Amino acid sequence: MPIIRNLGRAASQLLQSSGCGCGVSLVPVRAIGVSPRQVASDASFHSVTFSESDHPRVLITGGLGQLGVGLAKLLRKRFGKNNVILSDIRKPADNVFYSGPFIFADILDYKNLREIVVNNRITWLFHYSALLSAVGEANVPLARAVNITGLHNVLDIAAEHNLRLFVPSTIGAFGPTSPRDPTPDLCIQRPRTIYGVSKVHAELMGEYYHYRYGLDFRCLRYPGIISADSQPGGGTTDYAVQIFHDAIKTGKFKCYLRPDTRLPMMYIDDCLKATLEVMEAPAEALTMRTYNISAMSFTPEELAQEVQKYVPELQITYNVDQVRQAIADSWPMNFDDSNARRDWGWKHDYDLPELVTTMFSYLGSDSRVAQAN
């Protein structure tokens, strides 16, 4: 970061040439890969407590993915449209761009990200930028850069500017040696994907920054997330979204997992609700920094049977993708989320029948579904 270092030297020369005769102590300028943040051993950072009239200022990174747009809509309804800034490196659709503040933000550009936080007086940061499991395996260097280097930038900025930071984790943070049915919050984690490894890294780094610097880090391990308003994005659980689109468009669905592959799943409204609830939970209620959350667990065969209640003629074939099947076989079959339910009152609203009904209520304008109804 030569620009930052040059700014530091220029500031030092300016202060040293001052004629006031005052002794000035410069705070070290942070440069990636050169020197970490220098924090006094007794430093204590805590995120701001907000009153009803003083809402948080929110930044969402990676906001054009599956969850960002929905989260922005929820937070804007709660905190006000102009208090929630959506960001990404991609061009947003018109309906997203005009629905509230949007800004270009590259998490690998530390200086730019820091300027965004400072200039917009950000107090809450939701860090959704990441490459998912199957996509990450296809481009490990890019996944390492985005999922790990980008996280380091976000952690340093959040700690420096006293933010409340949310970073999602995943069922992919567990591996084949983890207990699978159910999987508790605390157990062995040895994932075999770069996505999973990066998420374990995020969990541990966030907890370290909490205890070392007082960073208000909060994290949820999401199961597979199902939503009607986004296309599959390269995740291993995305079959559970694709089946609805294919059922309506073609009446045929080809699944890349075995019919008996059981994985924990959740409808997006439950996911967003849990994310807001854990961010608003009093710090003293949290006994850990990373929680499992769950709603339901099903197999492709069980989901297909429920979908066929709406599209009876749906034809299903199984063409197993060995890469994604191996990933799924290393993941939990059921999540134990009892700590989240105890500590901050987590409770899901959607089980499998409600999930399928809701998905078709959004997608089911096709005559095939209308006739079934």
BAMI-27835 format. One record per residue (C-alpha): z, y, x. Coordinates in pm, whole numbers, plus 50000, padded with zeros to 5 digits. Example, Ala and Ser with C-alpha at 12.3 -4.5 7.8 and 13.67 -1.06 7.14 Angstrom:
BEGIN
507804955051230/507144989451367/
This chain:
BEGIN
500005000050000/498885026650254/498805054049991/502475049249907/503455047950272/501485079750343/503195097250054/506555086750194/505685100550540/504375132950389/507535137650186/509665131050494/507755156850700/507995182450421/511745178350389/512295178550765/510355211450796/512425228050527/514315258750650/517325253550425/519255234350692/520385208850431/520835172550526/518485152650300/518615114750252/515285099450153/515225069649919/512995042950075/509575040949911/508815006649767/505724989649913/504694954449816/504884929850100/506564954850332/510074960150205/511844949949883/513794974049672/516904984849856/519814983249616/523464988849697/525524957449679/527714972249406/524824986349201/524894978948831/521904984548605/522034980848230/519344987447971/519755016047729/521585010947401/519545025747119/520835042646807/518995041246475/517275074246552/516515066746917/514015038246932/512925020547249/509665030147417/507724997647448/504944985547679/503194952347616/501134938447906/498364913147841/498394926647488/494994913547377/496044877347404/497254855447119/500604872647071/500304908647189/498494924146893/500814907546642/503874917946838/502634953946858/502164954446480/505694941446424/507304965346672/505364995546544/506564988246194/510144987446322/510155014646591/507245037146497/503555035446586/503655058746885/506635041247046/504695009247119/501895009047378/499544979447393/497824973347729/495304949947887/492404950048133/489904941847858/488264964747604/490014962547267/488274958446934/488014989846723/490694978646476/493134973146766/492235005246948/492735027046642/495885009646518/498115025946782/498395035947149/496325014747388/496095018747766/494385000948055/496994983548271/496354959248555/499594941548646/498244935248996/498024972849052/501664981049123/501185018649155/499275021848829/501775000648639/504655020848778/502955053348672/502505039948319/506205031548293/507265065548429/504765087348244/505415070647909/509195067947952/509095030447888/512435013447818/511334978947691/508594958347858/507054926647711/505134908947987/502464886847828/499864887348106/499244851348219/496614824448260/497364794848034/497554758148130/493994744948116/492444777848234/494964780148518/494084745548645/490434755948659/491244786448875/494504781549061/494164811649298/493664835349004/496534819248812/498784823049115/497884859849148/498274868648781/501244846348694/503304850949011/502244882549197/501924901348869/505384889748769/506854902849096/505384937149025/506844937348676/510284925848794/510514952749061/509394980248825/511714968448548/514704967548782/513885001048939/513485018748606/516275001348417/514074983848160/514894956247919/512334929948018/510984900947814/508894873947984/507814843847775/508104808947912/506684776747771/507004739647705/504824737448015/507844746948228/508964710648201/507424680448368/507174642548340/510684637548482/512284660748224/513904645047917/511244647447646/512924639247314/514734662247287/514414685847585/517564706947640/517714742347780/519074730648113/517574699648274/515274689848559/512024709648563/509164696848776/505944708148605/502574696748739/500434726648644/500244760548814/501014775648472/504224755648444/505234762148804/504704799448756/506844799348443/509734781348614/509384807148889/509574834848627/512694820148466/514504817148799/513404850948933/514404868048610/517834851948619/518184861248987/517284897648919/519804897748635/522664886148855/521544904249170/520484937949024/521764937348666/518254935748519/518384929448144/515974899948157/515364879047846/513114848847810/512134823547544/510404790447604/507684790347341/506324758147194/502634756747099/501904788146895/499564786746595/497994817846444/495084825546214/493964858446366/493184846846720/490784821946874/491974793447099/492604806447449/492494776447680/495934761847614/496664724847577/498104729847226/495114750047103/493724720246913/496244729346643/494424762446592/490874749346633/491254723046362/491564750046093/488464769046207/486404737046231/487644723745897/486404755045722/483184760745917/481794725645966/484144700245807/484224681946139/486854683346412/486824667446756/490304665446909/490794664147287/494274648047263/495234613247146/496184611546776/499794602046860/500484630747105/503644647446975/504364683247082/506654711046955/504824738046760/505534771046584/503754794846351/503164829046507/505364847946259/508354827046365/507484832646730/507304870546693/510474871146486/512354851646753/511044874747026/512284905946848/515614889646759/516414879547116/515474914447242/517784930646986/520644906147038/523774921447196/523934913347565/527414898847525/526074872947277/523674857847530/525154828947728/521914823647919/518774842848008/516204816747900/516314798147567/514294770647404/513084779047054/511484754546814/510374750746454/508504717646411/507004689346609/503904669746508/500964649246633/497234656546587/497124628146333/499994642846129/498424677346133/495054663146031/496604645245733/498144677945616/494864696745665/492964670145467/495034679145161/492974711245159/489724697445303/489644660645197/486214654545348/487264666445696/485904642145958/488074637846267/487114621646595/489084618846917/487404625647250/490324626647492/490204652247772/492094634748051/493214667248213/494744681647899/496084647947788/497924644148120/499364678948075/500524670847720/502064637947830/504254656748078/505554681347817/508464678847572/507994660847241/510864680047080/512824710747187/516604713047160/517114749447060/520744746546948/521884773347196/519514799247047/520664790446696/524294793746800/524154824447026/521914848346834/521294831446502/517774818246553/516354801646241/512694793146175/510914798445843/507814776245873/507644738445875/504364719045884/503474721745510/504204759245508/502214763445829/499094746845687/499334765245355/499674798645536/496774791845772/494454783745485/495624813845290/494254835045577/491204814445665/490424796145343/487894818645171/485294791245218/484254773144900/485314739845049/488934750945057/488704769944731/487484738644552/490294717944704/492834743244581/
